[in-house]
Amino acid sequence: MKNKSNFLILSAIIGGLLFSLLFWQERLALNLLIYSIYLIGITYLNPDVVKGKKLYIFAFAHLFSAVLVVVNNSALTQVSYYISLLVCVGFSHHQKLRTVFMAIMAAILQMFTAPFNVLRNLSAISVGNFNLKPAFKIVKYVFIPAVIVVVFACLYSAASSVFAHYAEAALINIGDFFEHVFGFIFEDLSFGRFMHFCFGLAVTAGLLIAFFDKSLQEIEIKCKEQLVRIRNRANQKTLWFEAAKVFSGSLLTKKLALKTEFIIGLISFAALNLLLLFLNLIDITTLWFGYKPVGNFSADLHDGTNSLIFSIALAMAIIIYFFRGNLNFYSKNKTLQLLAFAWMIQNAILVISVLIRAGYYIEFYGLTYKRIGVCIFSLLCIIGLASVYIKVAKQKTFFYLVKVNGTIWFVLLLAFSIINWDIFIVKYNLSHAESISVDADYLLSLSDKTLPVLDKNRMKLQHTESRSDYGMEIAKPATLLANQSKLNQRIGFFKERYQQVTWVSWNLQDWNTAQYFNINK
């Protein structure tokens, strides 16, 4: 225990120093990969971490996401990096967890409790016969009240501008004091750099030192993937039941009989099938074949897509509700299952209609992140409907849905991070400039990695005409010359930024852009 505490605390301190060296006034790129290699190496050396298949899979997934940050360097790759890091940390320190979502929650809890975990490990440190436990008994009396005071000071500052002014003045004075102290000892060490190190130390400690409470793991262990029939007992009342009864009166005690719930479900699914059949027939006859845009085309596609996506998500929620328990084992539920399956198929047809709408939108207006997002969400809806079908057909629990969909979403997040979406969008829109409405402002708002493609297609940065909400042709006010001027300004900003960072901020996309414009450091 003593050796383990010494190792983890020393690793956290070294990690804090590494964090400060890698990330101080730098961009997120190669430094993330180096930091991740360090974290995974220390995690592997931690004697409390089980070196099993799960650790290797999610450690590899996280390193893969870190490599993608270096290769693609996009916002999506960074999101993928942070999520995969939390998943890796959660599974490495809580080996019995089974879902991605619970692993993320465990890692976040571990991060927030890092100061207490550090104190617990520091109290176990010993050097020969000397140990720090007596000293940290005193620290507890100072540290915990200090944390509470800081939290409430932030809240009071948000509530009162006068209080915030005095709090800011006090913080500046404290900073000046430490600046003079550290400036006297270390000339090149600033208070800001010291606070950055402290932040890195807290982050590293939160990622390396496990939270000693295993409540989340114990809660998830009780969750089953296979439904079992449970006999309802009137005398079994939970705390939630008693709290809800205060507001609902006797309504909760009048539980629906299984047969009554079956009849309600039967009527509901029959009516919903007829309603959705009518909508699908309209879409098939008017949208699938020979569609021609008329009137408020943009608003029609946009509003219709949002409504349909919401309806599909709501449909899955209703199916999950009715097939959540004993209705799965009702002897006469075959008809209800068939109606639910029919509704799932019709919702899948609805997803196809959403994709066709998105396809028309892309055909006339080009690609954007929102339109790509609609296509990806439609794919997730198809996967969700398939998993709901398995849940109903195989009598699975809601926990099964959470586990399966969480894993699939995690894999898809990594897969979609492989694509360089900014460059893909710019290349597609400019290559179809003759047939779509090009939004030059949008293309010029994308990341610096698109600058070489935009520079090669300077003459295509003229806004093309697009239809207004009333079907009238309008032209954007910016001219080709103005857009080219914006592009030159963007190139100038990139040159300044690229020359301000060091090798730890290296990434393939910035390097390619610099090579294209012959920028040398």
C-alpha positions as MATLAB code, in Angstrom:
seq = 'MKNKSNFLILSAIIGGLLFSLLFWQERLALNLLIYSIYLIGITYLNPDVVKGKKLYIFAFAHLFSAVLVVVNNSALTQVSYYISLLVCVGFSHHQKLRTVFMAIMAAILQMFTAPFNVLRNLSAISVGNFNLKPAFKIVKYVFIPAVIVVVFACLYSAASSVFAHYAEAALINIGDFFEHVFGFIFEDLSFGRFMHFCFGLAVTAGLLIAFFDKSLQEIEIKCKEQLVRIRNRANQKTLWFEAAKVFSGSLLTKKLALKTEFIIGLISFAALNLLLLFLNLIDITTLWFGYKPVGNFSADLHDGTNSLIFSIALAMAIIIYFFRGNLNFYSKNKTLQLLAFAWMIQNAILVISVLIRAGYYIEFYGLTYKRIGVCIFSLLCIIGLASVYIKVAKQKTFFYLVKVNGTIWFVLLLAFSIINWDIFIVKYNLSHAESISVDADYLLSLSDKTLPVLDKNRMKLQHTESRSDYGMEIAKPATLLANQSKLNQRIGFFKERYQQVTWVSWNLQDWNTAQYFNINK';
ca = [
       0.000    0.000    0.000;
       2.810    2.399    0.946;
       4.831    1.633   -2.194;
       1.723    1.989   -4.361;
       0.879    5.402   -2.843;
       4.455    6.587   -3.327;
       4.365    5.463   -6.973;
       1.018    7.103   -7.787;
       1.826   10.425   -6.110;
       5.235   10.595   -7.797;
       3.591    9.721  -11.145;
       1.008   12.485  -10.643;
       3.731   15.069   -9.916;
       5.774   14.014  -12.955;
       2.554   14.058  -15.004;
       1.817   17.606  -13.803;
       5.274   18.740  -14.921;
       4.832   16.960  -18.263;
       1.389   18.563  -18.663;
       2.890   22.029  -18.117;
       5.746   21.390  -20.559;
       3.463   20.000  -23.268;
       0.441   22.302  -23.127;
       1.617   25.714  -21.903;
       0.673   28.193  -24.673;
       0.536   25.359  -27.221;
      -2.138   23.936  -29.513;
      -3.596   20.476  -28.965;
      -1.840   18.081  -31.318;
       1.230   15.866  -30.820;
       1.319   16.832  -27.136;
      -1.964   14.959  -26.561;
      -0.454   11.753  -27.952;
       2.654   12.071  -25.754;
       0.522   12.762  -22.663;
      -1.720    9.767  -23.411;
       1.263    7.435  -23.809;
       2.460    8.542  -20.369;
      -0.987    8.036  -18.771;
      -1.453    4.572  -20.266;
       2.074    3.557  -19.294;
       1.537    4.544  -15.648;
      -1.906    2.895  -15.645;
      -0.350   -0.332  -16.922;
       2.284   -0.206  -14.144;
      -0.371    0.423  -11.478;
      -0.681   -2.847   -9.487;
      -4.398   -2.246   -8.830;
      -5.266   -2.240  -12.546;
      -6.181   -5.621  -14.018;
      -4.199   -6.228  -17.217;
      -7.041   -7.824  -19.104;
      -8.553   -7.715  -22.556;
     -10.795   -4.747  -21.717;
      -7.815   -2.573  -20.729;
      -5.932   -3.363  -23.944;
      -8.963   -2.709  -26.175;
      -9.854    0.689  -24.712;
      -6.226    1.766  -24.263;
      -5.667    1.027  -27.960;
      -8.897    2.890  -28.842;
      -7.717    5.929  -26.904;
      -4.252    5.899  -28.490;
      -5.951    5.588  -31.880;
      -8.027    8.705  -31.129;
      -4.835   10.532  -30.045;
      -3.178    9.614  -33.359;
      -6.257   10.940  -35.192;
      -5.814   14.293  -33.408;
      -2.280   14.457  -34.819;
      -3.396   13.362  -38.292;
      -6.721   15.222  -38.748;
      -6.608   17.808  -35.924;
     -10.320   18.612  -35.954;
     -12.876   19.421  -33.265;
     -14.408   15.960  -33.748;
     -11.064   14.204  -33.181;
     -10.581   16.194  -29.984;
     -14.054   15.239  -28.761;
     -13.227   11.618  -29.639;
      -9.964   11.959  -27.702;
     -11.623   13.226  -24.499;
     -14.450   10.684  -24.575;
     -12.101    7.758  -25.263;
      -9.831    8.969  -22.445;
     -12.722    8.974  -19.963;
     -13.866    5.548  -21.162;
     -10.339    4.143  -20.866;
      -9.877    5.563  -17.351;
     -13.307    4.382  -16.222;
     -12.813    0.808  -17.410;
      -9.207    0.565  -16.194;
     -10.078    1.486  -12.600;
     -13.514   -0.170  -12.505;
     -12.974   -3.470  -14.268;
     -16.466   -4.837  -13.583;
     -18.244   -2.046  -15.441;
     -19.966   -3.110  -18.681;
     -21.301    0.059  -20.308;
     -19.500    2.978  -21.919;
     -21.822    5.495  -20.242;
     -21.127    4.180  -16.745;
     -17.378    4.148  -17.449;
     -17.576    7.838  -18.411;
     -19.546    8.625  -15.236;
     -16.993    6.743  -13.122;
     -14.097    8.653  -14.718;
     -15.831   12.030  -14.207;
     -16.530   11.155  -10.561;
     -12.887   10.178  -10.162;
     -11.781   13.521  -11.644;
     -13.985   15.546   -9.284;
     -12.823   13.606   -6.223;
      -9.141   13.798   -7.218;
      -8.113   16.171   -4.373;
      -9.543   13.810   -1.749;
      -7.961   10.786   -3.438;
      -4.587   12.582   -3.462;
      -4.860   13.423    0.238;
      -5.732    9.816    0.999;
      -2.678    8.580   -0.904;
      -0.383   11.275    0.529;
      -1.302   10.222    4.055;
      -0.066    6.711    3.207;
       3.331    7.885    1.891;
       6.354    6.953    3.989;
      10.098    7.403    3.677;
      11.794    4.909    5.952;
      10.189    5.303    9.376;
       8.847    8.744    8.508;
       5.304    9.076    7.176;
       3.045   12.014    6.389;
      -0.151   10.731    7.998;
       0.044   12.900   11.176;
       0.747   16.024    9.102;
      -2.185   15.394    6.770;
      -4.579   15.078    9.662;
      -3.959   18.796   10.145;
      -4.169   19.481    6.381;
      -7.692   18.006    6.312;
      -8.855   20.724    8.710;
      -7.585   23.384    6.281;
      -8.106   21.814    2.859;
     -11.793   20.866    3.077;
     -12.927   24.246    4.488;
     -10.789   25.983    1.830;
     -12.539   24.064   -0.964;
     -15.952   24.946    0.495;
     -15.008   28.632    0.821;
     -13.770   28.770   -2.799;
     -16.987   27.186   -4.114;
     -19.228   29.631   -2.238;
     -16.994   32.581   -3.151;
     -17.567   31.725   -6.834;
     -21.324   31.515   -6.266;
     -21.440   34.832   -4.398;
     -19.314   36.465   -7.117;
     -21.835   35.348   -9.726;
     -24.673   36.773   -7.621;
     -23.103   40.157   -6.779;
     -20.941   42.298   -9.048;
     -19.628   44.271   -6.043;
     -18.579   41.079   -4.264;
     -17.012   39.855   -7.510;
     -14.989   43.101   -7.749;
     -13.507   42.653   -4.256;
     -12.925   38.930   -4.829;
     -11.083   39.702   -8.065;
      -8.950   42.329   -6.300;
      -8.083   39.841   -3.558;
      -7.153   37.215   -6.158;
      -4.921   39.705   -7.985;
      -3.140   40.574   -4.730;
      -2.593   36.893   -3.955;
      -1.271   36.385   -7.475;
       1.088   39.357   -7.131;
       2.346   37.978   -3.822;
       3.159   34.584   -5.312;
       4.601   36.301   -8.386;
       7.087   38.147   -6.196;
       7.891   35.032   -4.155;
       8.458   32.789   -7.165;
      10.119   35.623   -9.059;
      12.629   35.912   -6.235;
      13.338   32.159   -6.239;
      12.914   31.393   -9.956;
      13.227   34.304  -12.340;
      11.560   32.564  -15.288;
       8.642   31.071  -13.319;
       5.394   33.040  -13.456;
       2.350   32.637  -11.255;
       0.287   31.728  -14.322;
       2.718   28.955  -15.226;
       2.640   27.685  -11.653;
      -1.178   27.579  -11.670;
      -1.022   25.761  -15.010;
       1.228   23.155  -13.377;
      -1.224   22.825  -10.472;
      -4.053   22.306  -12.940;
      -2.019   19.665  -14.777;
      -1.220   17.983  -11.466;
      -4.933   17.862  -10.560;
      -5.885   16.482  -14.000;
      -3.139   13.849  -13.958;
      -3.978   12.798  -10.400;
      -7.647   12.518  -11.332;
      -6.784   10.255  -14.271;
      -4.270    8.053  -12.441;
      -5.489    7.733   -8.850;
      -8.658    5.657   -8.615;
     -11.649    6.718   -6.545;
     -11.841    4.349   -3.593;
     -15.651    4.164   -3.611;
     -17.000    1.466   -5.985;
     -20.713    2.320   -5.701;
     -21.238    2.794   -9.461;
     -19.674   -0.591  -10.133;
     -21.870   -2.255   -7.516;
     -24.995   -0.592   -8.928;
     -24.249   -1.774  -12.465;
     -23.489   -5.339  -11.353;
     -27.146   -5.636  -10.297;
     -28.356   -4.725  -13.798;
     -29.327   -7.694  -15.963;
     -29.536   -7.960  -19.746;
     -32.318  -10.568  -19.808;
     -35.834   -9.767  -18.633;
     -37.375  -11.983  -15.949;
     -40.966  -11.998  -14.816;
     -41.390  -10.295  -11.453;
     -44.399  -10.849   -9.227;
     -45.750   -7.508   -8.030;
     -46.203   -7.261   -4.292;
     -48.382   -4.577   -2.831;
     -46.381   -4.329    0.396;
     -43.097   -3.533   -1.406;
     -42.875    0.244   -1.586;
     -39.687    2.118   -2.368;
     -38.638    5.566   -1.200;
     -39.432    6.888   -4.716;
     -42.937    5.370   -4.471;
     -43.619    7.121   -1.156;
     -42.300   10.462   -2.467;
     -44.384   10.263   -5.655;
     -47.479    9.300   -3.662;
     -47.386   12.694   -1.910;
     -48.144   14.396   -5.257;
     -50.276   11.723   -6.934;
     -52.455   10.649   -4.028;
     -54.124    7.283   -4.606;
     -53.344    7.234   -8.336;
     -50.233    5.120   -7.848;
     -52.081    2.525   -5.779;
     -54.508    1.936   -8.646;
     -52.013    0.010  -10.744;
     -52.973   -0.973  -14.232;
     -53.662   -4.673  -14.593;
     -51.518   -6.477  -17.161;
     -54.536   -7.104  -19.380;
     -55.535   -3.422  -19.216;
     -52.005   -2.330  -20.171;
     -52.065   -4.853  -23.023;
     -55.332   -3.442  -24.416;
     -54.015    0.144  -24.145;
     -50.842   -0.884  -25.983;
     -52.837   -2.747  -28.641;
     -55.064    0.251  -29.384;
     -52.118    2.672  -29.299;
     -49.896    0.677  -31.672;
     -52.783   -0.011  -34.065;
     -53.654    3.696  -34.249;
     -50.007    4.755  -34.549;
     -49.430    2.262  -37.367;
     -52.366    3.672  -39.324;
     -51.214    7.242  -38.702;
     -47.637    6.524  -39.767;
     -48.810    4.487  -42.774;
     -50.692    7.568  -43.998;
     -47.563    9.746  -43.594;
     -45.303    7.175  -45.283;
     -47.663    6.888  -48.242;
     -47.570   10.669  -48.632;
     -43.757   10.683  -48.490;
     -43.394    7.782  -50.932;
     -45.740    9.330  -53.501;
     -44.545   12.957  -53.184;
     -40.936   12.729  -51.988;
     -39.404    9.434  -53.099;
     -40.277    9.694  -56.791;
     -40.212   12.792  -58.996;
     -39.813   15.357  -56.209;
     -39.667   18.975  -57.414;
     -38.900   21.843  -54.993;
     -41.658   24.431  -54.785;
     -42.404   27.340  -52.466;
     -40.541   27.450  -49.162;
     -38.218   24.577  -50.080;
     -35.528   25.191  -47.443;
     -37.924   25.590  -44.505;
     -39.981   22.595  -45.666;
     -36.994   20.268  -45.675;
     -35.417   21.672  -42.512;
     -38.545   21.719  -40.319;
     -39.777   18.382  -41.654;
     -36.466   16.669  -40.940;
     -36.335   17.942  -37.339;
     -39.893   16.781  -36.651;
     -39.326   13.340  -38.144;
     -36.122   12.767  -36.181;
     -37.914   13.670  -32.951;
     -40.831   11.373  -33.829;
     -38.475    8.421  -34.422;
     -36.767    8.939  -31.059;
     -40.176    9.198  -29.367;
     -41.362    6.041  -31.125;
     -38.453    4.044  -29.692;
     -39.185    5.436  -26.227;
     -42.856    4.329  -26.439;
     -41.891    0.799  -27.528;
     -39.364    0.561  -24.696;
     -42.029    1.701  -22.220;
     -44.651   -0.892  -23.178;
     -42.139   -3.740  -23.344;
     -40.302   -2.824  -20.160;
     -41.597   -5.615  -17.912;
     -44.175   -8.347  -17.486;
     -46.042   -7.495  -20.704;
     -43.238   -9.375  -22.476;
     -44.459  -12.585  -20.812;
     -48.193  -12.062  -21.351;
     -49.617  -15.118  -23.103;
     -51.624  -13.089  -25.651;
     -48.982  -10.492  -26.545;
     -48.132  -11.872  -30.014;
     -50.482   -9.420  -31.728;
     -48.965   -6.550  -29.743;
     -45.464   -7.665  -30.767;
     -46.462   -7.819  -34.435;
     -47.919   -4.308  -34.263;
     -44.744   -3.060  -32.544;
     -42.577   -4.729  -35.222;
     -44.731   -3.181  -37.960;
     -44.304    0.234  -36.355;
     -40.524   -0.274  -36.211;
     -40.476   -1.122  -39.937;
     -42.560    1.964  -40.700;
     -40.194    4.091  -38.621;
     -37.302    2.648  -40.638;
     -39.153    3.798  -43.789;
     -39.493    7.193  -42.108;
     -35.704    7.259  -41.628;
     -35.328    6.661  -45.374;
     -37.585    9.673  -45.990;
     -35.352   11.745  -43.682;
     -32.285   10.647  -45.654;
     -33.988   11.518  -48.950;
     -34.849   14.984  -47.583;
     -31.235   15.448  -46.490;
     -30.077   14.254  -49.910;
     -32.225   16.858  -51.690;
     -30.978   19.541  -49.324;
     -27.343   18.599  -50.057;
     -28.084   18.452  -53.799;
     -29.360   22.037  -53.856;
     -27.383   23.698  -51.038;
     -24.222   21.615  -50.599;
     -22.681   19.980  -47.551;
     -22.544   21.435  -44.036;
     -21.902   19.880  -40.658;
     -25.596   20.049  -39.760;
     -26.623   18.160  -42.915;
     -23.958   15.532  -42.320;
     -25.198   15.348  -38.725;
     -28.723   14.578  -39.952;
     -27.367   11.644  -42.001;
     -25.348   10.332  -39.054;
     -28.303   10.669  -36.686;
     -30.456    8.771  -39.192;
     -27.892    5.965  -39.106;
     -28.047    5.963  -35.296;
     -31.850    5.758  -35.518;
     -31.594    2.657  -37.745;
     -29.192    1.071  -35.257;
     -31.470    2.059  -32.374;
     -34.521    0.539  -34.078;
     -32.588   -2.692  -34.731;
     -31.535   -2.924  -31.084;
     -35.111   -2.202  -29.923;
     -36.312   -5.008  -32.206;
     -33.851   -7.410  -30.539;
     -34.983   -6.171  -27.119;
     -38.633   -6.969  -27.867;
     -37.986  -10.215  -29.778;
     -35.447  -11.625  -27.286;
     -37.016  -10.107  -24.138;
     -33.991   -7.970  -23.259;
     -33.806   -5.208  -20.642;
     -33.278   -1.474  -21.045;
     -29.768   -2.025  -19.670;
     -29.081   -4.196  -22.724;
     -30.028   -1.275  -24.992;
     -27.757    1.101  -23.066;
     -24.832   -1.340  -23.236;
     -25.166   -2.207  -26.936;
     -25.898    1.296  -28.213;
     -23.184    2.851  -26.042;
     -20.569    0.519  -27.516;
     -21.789    1.095  -31.088;
     -21.827    4.880  -30.649;
     -18.298    4.789  -29.261;
     -17.043    2.763  -32.235;
     -18.838    5.061  -34.703;
     -17.350    8.131  -33.005;
     -13.856    6.757  -33.634;
     -14.787    5.712  -37.183;
     -16.211    9.114  -38.149;
     -13.142   10.822  -36.660;
     -11.039    9.173  -39.369;
     -12.667   11.381  -42.031;
     -11.305   14.891  -42.477;
     -14.737   16.506  -42.644;
     -13.653   20.126  -43.198;
     -11.676   19.274  -46.319;
     -14.388   16.854  -47.469;
     -17.058   19.586  -47.215;
     -14.970   22.216  -49.022;
     -13.924   19.866  -51.823;
     -17.492   18.634  -52.364;
     -19.072   22.105  -52.408;
     -16.461   23.642  -54.687;
     -16.480   20.682  -57.090;
     -20.273   21.102  -57.411;
     -20.162   24.914  -57.591;
     -22.020   24.872  -60.910;
     -25.040   23.001  -59.543;
     -25.385   24.051  -55.871;
     -25.746   27.308  -53.980;
     -22.210   27.979  -52.705;
     -22.004   29.730  -49.333;
     -18.512   31.254  -49.443;
     -18.870   32.683  -45.925;
     -19.431   29.202  -44.533;
     -16.473   27.725  -46.422;
     -14.203   30.527  -45.217;
     -15.316   29.885  -41.611;
     -13.928   26.337  -41.580;
     -10.541   25.414  -40.096;
      -7.104   26.354  -41.413;
      -6.578   22.936  -42.956;
      -8.937   23.981  -45.780;
      -6.805   26.971  -46.811;
      -4.848   25.119  -49.553;
      -8.080   23.858  -51.155;
      -9.657   27.321  -50.965;
      -6.533   28.915  -52.414;
      -6.592   26.524  -55.378;
     -10.249   27.440  -56.018;
     -10.101   31.197  -55.473;
     -12.254   31.925  -58.498;
     -15.094   29.805  -57.103;
     -15.505   31.864  -53.921;
     -18.213   33.986  -55.524;
     -21.591   33.629  -53.802;
     -24.075   31.924  -56.068;
     -27.745   32.801  -55.993;
     -30.044   31.051  -53.562;
     -33.767   31.132  -52.967;
     -35.302   33.172  -50.192;
     -38.021   31.859  -47.882;
     -40.592   33.146  -50.387;
     -39.042   31.482  -53.417;
     -37.419   34.671  -54.757;
     -33.868   34.675  -56.090;
     -31.474   36.656  -53.887;
     -27.733   37.225  -54.069;
     -25.398   37.549  -51.092;
     -23.803   41.027  -50.900;
     -20.166   39.876  -50.670;
     -18.240   39.953  -53.949;
     -15.570   37.619  -55.247;
     -12.901   40.238  -54.450;
     -14.149   40.575  -50.854;
     -14.085   36.812  -50.326;
     -10.581   36.544  -51.745;
      -9.509   39.323  -49.371;
     -10.942   37.311  -46.441;
      -8.981   34.289  -47.658;
      -5.741   36.300  -47.762;
      -6.420   37.514  -44.234;
      -6.991   33.929  -43.057;
      -3.702   32.845  -44.657;
      -1.886   35.691  -42.875;
      -3.379   34.702  -39.519;
      -2.308   31.095  -40.081;
       1.296   32.147  -40.804;
       1.447   34.129  -37.551;
      -0.073   31.309  -35.489;
       2.065   28.590  -37.034;
       5.283   30.401  -36.198;
       4.284   30.973  -32.553;
       4.104   27.337  -31.454;
       6.766   24.673  -30.930;
       7.172   21.063  -32.066;
       4.734   19.729  -29.428;
       1.913   21.401  -31.399;
       2.861   19.607  -34.595;
       0.050   18.003  -36.587;
      -0.152   16.736  -40.128;
      -2.791   19.189  -41.351;
      -0.947   22.317  -40.202;
       2.283   20.909  -41.630;
       0.634   20.274  -45.019;
      -0.810   23.788  -45.042;
       2.567   25.289  -44.126;
       4.265   23.284  -46.862;
       1.707   24.501  -49.409;
       2.343   28.171  -48.533;
       6.123   27.643  -48.088;
       6.065   28.704  -44.444;
       9.273   27.949  -42.544;
       9.878   28.410  -38.850;
];
